[in-house]
Amino acid sequence: MQKMTVVTGVVLDNETVLTLEEMCESCGVSVEIVREMVDEGVLEPLATGNSGPQFPARALQRLQTALRLQRDLDINLAGVALALDLLQEIRALRTRLRVLER
């Protein structure tokens, strides 16, 4: 008998908003780590309400990338913020280039 693995997921769209706890749970990190990233400018919450900060769904991918940069390249938070901004700019420039090439 073969062992079966079940993978579940959630589709996030541009309208989805995540709480601080959901961000932490999704990436397996502590609240402190996410707050440090907010303080350093790596992540930007949409608003802070009674239940704490809320983040756009795209912030989850940014958090995952930031964690990989820290883990794999041992980059500090200031460096992570800069690297993420540069990666975002590269994506935007590539998009513009594709449009201009048409």
Summary of the structure (lengths in Angstrom):
residues: 102
radius of gyration: 16.3
end to end distance: 53.0
largest distance: 54.9
contacts: 237
relative contact order: 0.13
helix: 58%
strand: 11%
